[in-house]
């Protein structure tokens, strides 16, 4: 997907009555005036029955994994990148 998120795709699937097959998703996108990128992404989905919007988003995410977030040319770092390990509470703290 070129610069389009699953959230944006979902916005063009208003009115979908789940469960629905891939062709129903494409038809809904066309009826909601979806741009070409949205229709192309939906065309790539397996021809399956989708039970809800989350299932569609999940499958789109498998087909098009999210790239690392960046600010300009700098990649955003998480705690593990900074410290070399995940943060965990000390053993001597009682919860």
N, C-alpha and C positions, 0 to 999 in steps of 0.2 A: 504494500500500500504506500503510495507516494504521499507523504505528509498528511495522512488522514488517520484519525484514531478510531478505535472501536466505538467510542462515545459518539463521535460525529456520524459514523455509519448508523448507529442506533437511532439517531435523530431523524433519519430518513426512513425508518421502519415503523413510523406511527401507523396505528390502525391494524397492525398484524394480529390475526387471530390464531394464537398458538394452540396446538401444535401445527406446524407448517413445514412444507418441503422447501427446498432451495428456490424453486421457481416462484413460489408465493412471496418469498423475501425479495426477489428481483422485481416482481410485479409491484409490490408495495413501494420499493425504492423509486421505480419509474413514476408511479402515481404521485409520489411526494417530491417530484422534480429533483431527484438525486443527481449529482454530477457524475461524470464518466468514471472517476476514480472509485466511487462507491459501488457502482454497478459492476465494474471490473473485479473488485474485491469479492463481491457476492458471487460472481460467476466462478471464482476459484474454490468456493466451498464444496465439500463432498455432497453428492445428491442424497441427502439424508433427511429424516424428519427431526425438526428442532422443536423442543418442548417449551422453551422460553428464551428471552433475550440473552440471559447469561450463557446459555449453551451456544448461541450464535457468537457471542463475544469470545468465548473460550476457543472455539474452532478458528475464528479469525486470528486470535493470538498465537495459535499453533502455526498457522500458515505464515504469519508475519510477526515474528517475535519483536518485542520493543527493543530498540537500540538504547545503549547507555545514554542517559541524559547529559547534555553538555551546555555550558554557558560559553558562548563564543567558541574558542578553540580549546577550552579547558573542560576536562571531564569532571563531573561531580564525584566526590569521594564519599564513601560511607565510613562508619566507625571502624570496620574491619580493615579498610584500606589505610586508614590513618594509624591505627594501633597495631596492626598485624594480627589481631584476633578480635573476636566478638566481645562486646562488653557483657559482663555478668556481675551480679551482686557479690560482694565478698562473702566468704563462707561463715564469718562470725556474726553476721547480721541476722537477727531473729525476726521473722515476719509474722 
